[in-house]
């Protein structure tokens, strides 16, 4: 099944990286109609975010559950089957072949064709020195390509990589996988702890299908204006 975005708005994924459900709901109300999908990551998951994900999905919102699963096959499979009941659109796991095979198999058993499983290749907060310290040899791009190829082979719906690798990923996997890129920063924004970043327009031109943006909108004094500015940049890039 293809998980390609239909409109410029659909390409935008807003990371609700906030400490409370109330604040998350405030952000949603302030950006309604400008964002395609809302992402609930670990910070919010441990503060009622899992229940919120189900509630928002039931309300008709597109939800990205960023759980980054990695465990033994049976645990991965059981978790995916439970997530498949929640009504969310995206969920992540680390792009290890065994984990991805277990996840894809479980999703097929659940009969859910609407959930897009995403393989996280290499976190955008990591650079070559971080990768070496973790025991990996070779350039980041090579490892990302390797994990993207494994994701395509196992039947995943998409991959998560930095926008810096998006062009190489598109060449490697074609249209088999949706490419989701965090580490997107509008011009003039603080990079924060992200190390491999691009602007929204450059990420789209490089081959990204979906852009994950958090702090440049969430921490803006006028969140709606910030979201509108990003959407206009994406619309210009896709047109």
C-alpha positions in Angstrom: 0.0 0.0 0.0 1.2 3.5 -0.9 1.4 6.0 1.9 2.2 9.1 -0.2 0.9 12.5 0.8 -1.8 14.0 -1.3 -1.4 17.7 -0.5 1.3 20.1 0.8 -0.5 20.1 4.2 -0.4 16.3 4.4 3.4 16.5 4.2 3.6 18.3 7.5 4.1 16.3 10.7 4.1 18.4 13.9 6.0 16.9 16.8 4.0 17.4 20.0 7.1 17.4 22.2 5.5 18.9 25.3 5.1 17.6 28.9 1.3 17.5 29.2 -1.8 16.4 27.3 -3.4 19.8 27.9 -0.5 21.7 26.2 -0.6 19.2 23.3 -4.4 19.9 22.8 -3.7 23.6 22.9 -1.1 23.3 20.2 -3.5 21.2 18.1 -6.2 23.9 18.4 -3.8 26.6 17.5 -2.5 24.8 14.3 -5.7 23.1 13.2 -6.1 23.0 9.4 -2.4 23.6 8.8 -0.9 20.3 9.9 -1.4 16.9 8.2 -0.3 14.7 11.1 0.5 15.2 14.8 3.4 13.1 16.3 3.3 11.9 19.8 6.8 10.9 21.0 8.2 9.5 24.2 8.0 12.6 26.4 4.2 12.8 25.9 3.7 9.1 25.9 4.7 8.9 29.5 2.3 11.7 30.4 -1.0 10.3 29.0 0.1 10.5 25.4 -1.0 6.9 24.4 -4.6 7.6 25.5 -4.4 10.9 23.8 -3.3 9.2 20.6 -6.4 7.0 20.6 -8.7 9.9 21.4 -7.2 12.1 18.6 -7.4 9.3 16.1 -11.1 8.7 17.0 -11.7 12.4 16.5 -10.4 12.1 13.0 -6.8 13.4 13.4 -3.9 11.7 11.6 -1.6 10.5 14.4 2.1 9.4 14.3 3.0 7.3 17.3 6.8 7.6 17.6 7.6 4.6 19.9 10.9 3.5 18.2 10.3 -0.1 19.2 13.3 -2.5 19.5 12.9 -5.8 21.3 12.6 -9.6 20.8 10.4 -10.7 18.0 7.5 -11.8 20.1 7.4 -8.5 22.0 7.6 -6.5 18.8 4.7 -8.5 17.3 2.5 -8.2 20.3 3.1 -4.4 20.5 2.3 -3.9 16.8 -0.9 -5.8 17.1 -2.0 -3.6 20.0 -1.0 -0.4 18.1 -2.9 -1.6 15.1 -6.1 -1.3 17.2 -5.5 2.3 18.1 -6.4 3.9 14.8 -3.1 5.8 14.3 -1.5 6.3 10.9 2.2 5.9 11.6 4.4 4.1 14.1 8.1 3.7 14.3 10.6 1.0 15.1 14.3 0.8 14.8 15.2 -0.5 11.3 16.8 -3.8 12.4 15.8 -6.6 9.9 14.5 -9.0 12.6 12.4 -6.4 14.3 11.0 -5.2 11.0 10.1 -8.7 9.9 8.3 -9.3 13.2 6.4 -6.0 12.9 5.3 -6.5 9.3 4.2 -10.1 10.0 2.1 -8.9 13.0 0.5 -6.2 11.1 -0.5 -8.6 8.3 -2.0 -10.9 11.0 -3.9 -8.0 12.4 -5.3 -7.3 9.0 -4.6 -3.5 9.3 -3.8 -1.9 5.9 -4.0 1.7 7.2 -1.0 1.7 9.6 2.3 2.7 8.1 5.3 1.1 9.8 8.3 3.3 9.7 11.9 2.1 10.1 14.1 4.5 11.9 17.5 4.4 10.2 20.0 6.7 12.0 18.8 9.4 14.5 19.2 12.9 13.1 20.9 13.9 16.4 23.9 11.7 15.4 26.9 12.5 13.3 29.9 10.4 12.1 31.6 10.7 15.5 28.5 9.5 17.3 28.2 6.5 15.0 31.8 5.6 15.5 31.4 5.8 19.3 28.4 3.4 19.0 30.6 0.8 17.3 29.6 1.3 13.6 32.2 1.6 10.8 31.6 3.7 7.7 29.7 6.8 6.7 26.2 7.4 8.0 24.8 7.5 4.5 26.0 3.9 3.9 24.2 2.6 7.1 21.1 4.5 6.2 21.0 2.9 2.7 21.6 -0.5 4.2 18.7 -0.1 6.6 16.4 1.4 4.0 17.0 -1.5 1.7 16.2 -3.9 4.6 13.0 -1.9 5.2 11.9 -2.2 1.6 12.7 -5.9 1.5 10.7 -6.7 4.6 7.6 -4.8 3.4 7.7 -1.7 5.7 5.7 1.3 4.7 8.5 3.9 5.0 11.7 5.0 6.6 12.8 7.8 8.8 16.1 9.4 7.9 17.6 12.9 7.9 16.9 15.2 5.0 20.6 15.1 4.2 20.2 11.5 3.1 16.8 11.9 1.4 18.1 12.2 -2.1 20.2 9.1 -1.8 17.3 7.2 -0.2 15.0 8.1 -3.0 17.5 6.8 -5.5 17.9 3.6 -3.5 14.3 2.7 -2.8 12.4 4.6 -5.5 8.7 4.8 -4.7 8.6 1.6 -2.6 8.8 3.5 0.7 7.6 6.8 2.1 10.5 9.0 3.2 9.9 10.8 6.5 12.5 13.4 7.6 13.0 14.9 11.0 15.8 17.5 11.3 13.8 20.0 9.3 14.4 23.6 10.3 13.0 26.7 8.6 15.6 29.3 7.6 16.9 31.2 10.6 15.8 28.5 13.1 18.1 27.2 15.9 19.4 23.7 15.0 19.1 22.6 18.7 20.4 19.1 19.1 19.9 18.2 15.5 23.0 17.7 13.4 21.9 16.7 9.9 19.3 19.3 9.0 17.7 21.1 6.0 15.1 23.7 5.3 11.6 22.5 4.4 11.9 23.4 0.8 15.3 21.8 0.4 14.1 18.6 2.1 11.1 18.4 -0.3 13.4 18.9 -3.3 15.8 16.2 -2.0 12.9 13.7 -2.0 11.3 13.8 1.4 7.6 12.9 1.4 6.9 14.0 5.0 8.6 16.6 7.1 8.7 16.3 10.9 8.9 19.8 12.5 8.7 20.4 16.3 10.4 23.2 18.1 10.3 25.9 15.3 6.5 25.7 15.6 5.9 24.5 19.2 8.2 27.0 20.8 7.1 29.9 18.5 5.4 32.9 20.1 2.7 32.6 17.4 2.4 29.0 16.6 -0.2 29.4 13.9 1.9 32.0 12.1 4.9 29.7 12.3 2.9 26.8 10.9 1.5 28.9 8.1 5.0 30.1 7.1 6.3 26.5 6.9 3.2 25.4 4.9 3.8 28.2 2.4 7.4 27.1 2.0 6.3 23.5 1.4 3.6 24.6 -1.1 6.1 26.6 -3.1 8.5 23.7 -3.2 5.9 21.1 -4.4 4.5 23.5 -7.0 
